[in-house]
């Protein structure tokens, strides 16, 4: 189990792969972001995207899927997140892209009010198969501290 006490500024992680499909792009957009360039090849061709592009919110959802899979597979004492800062959609994500996540811990702080938990900030970058960054944000994460051993 990884606890807050195990983390330090500068720790880096690389994880995940997510293959973006046309069907998923259109399905997500039809439910949550009905802008024409997320739904139609013809409409997208008339924009700066040039072709069907995933919603930025879909890119966030795909990123969360990779993050959650990593958290579950590495058994972390995570307690969720109160939010993100500096969310940026850097480049379009297209059907056929394969995404991956890089992260670096940039801050580690104990809780002032709850000694059993701490928080950390991690700079998250999502890259496509050409190593081009497509999304970035700073995530704030709450995590349990290592339990004290009984005497």
N, C-alpha and C positions, 0 to 999 in steps of 0.2 A: 504494500500500500504506500502510495506517495502522499505525504503530508506537507502542509505549508512549510514546516521546519526544514524540509529537504530542498527547498527552492532557493536559488540565488540569482541576483542580477547577472545577466549575460548568458544564462542557460538558454540553449537553442534546441528547437525541435523541427523536424521535417517529417511530414506524414500525409497520408491520404492520397487517393486518386479518385477522381470523379469524372466519368465520361458523359459529356453533355449530348443529349439526343434531341433531334428536331421535335419529336412527339412530346417530350417533356417540356421543352421551351413553349410550345403552343398550348399545352395543357395548363401549365402554370399561368401563362399570360391570360388565357381565357377565363380563369378564375379570379386572378388577383391584379393584373396589370394589362388592361385591354387595349393598350396603345397599338395602332396598326403595325408598326415595325417589329412588334413581338409576335404578331399573329399571321402575317402575310408576307410571302417572298416578294410579291409585286410592290406592296406598300413600302417594305424595307429598302427595296432597290432605289426608291426615290429619295432616300435620306442619306445622311453621312455614314450610316452603318453599311450601306451597299447591299446588305443581305439580311436575312432573318437574324435577329440578335436576342439573346436572353435578357429578361428584365434584370436590372441590378438587384432587385429584391430576391429574384430567383437565385442569382449568384450568391447572395448572402445565405439563402436556405441550403444551397449545395455545400457551401463552406461549413455551415453548422452541422450538416450531416457528417462531414469529415472530422470535425472537431469532436462531436459526440462519440463517434466510433473510436477515436483515439483515447478519449477519457475513459470509456468503458473498458477498452482492451488493456489499459495500463493501470487499472484499479487506483484511481485517485480519490482523495477525500474531499472532492469538490462539493460546494454548497450552492452552486449556481452563480449567476452574474447579475449585478445591478445595472449593467449597461455597457455601452461601447462609446468611445470618443473618436473623433476624426475619421469617420467613415468616408471612404473615397472609392468611387468606381473609376478606375484608371484607364481601362481599355474595354471594348466590347467583348462579350463572351458569345461564341457562335456554336451552333450544333456541330459536333465533330471534335470540339476542343476537349482536352483532358486537363483537369485542374488538380493542383496539389497545394498544400499549405506549408508555410514556413512561419515559425514564431520565435520571438526572443523576449525573455523576461526583462522588463525595463525598470520595475520597481517592486519591492517586497516590503509590506508593512504589517505589523501586528495590529489587531483591533484595540482601540483605546477603551472601548466599553465592554467587550466580550473577550476575555483572555483565552478562551478555548478556540478562537478562530483568528485568521489573518486574511489579508488580501494581497493580490499581486496584479500588476498591469503587464500585459504582454502585447508587443507590437506584432500584429498578424499581417502577413502578406500572402496573397493567393496568386499563383503563377499558372500560365497555360503551358502546353507542351513545348512551346518555343522559349520557355523561361521568361516570358514577358509578364510583368506584374499586371493583373487585371483588377485587383481589389486590395485595399488596405484599411486597417482600423486598429485602434488600441482597445483591447478587451480588459475589463475589470472583472476579476474572479475572486470569489470568496472560497476559503478552504479551511477545513478543520486542522488544528494543530495536533501534533503527535501527543497522544494521551500520556499523562505522567504514569510511570510505573509504580505499582503498589509497593510499599515498604516491606 
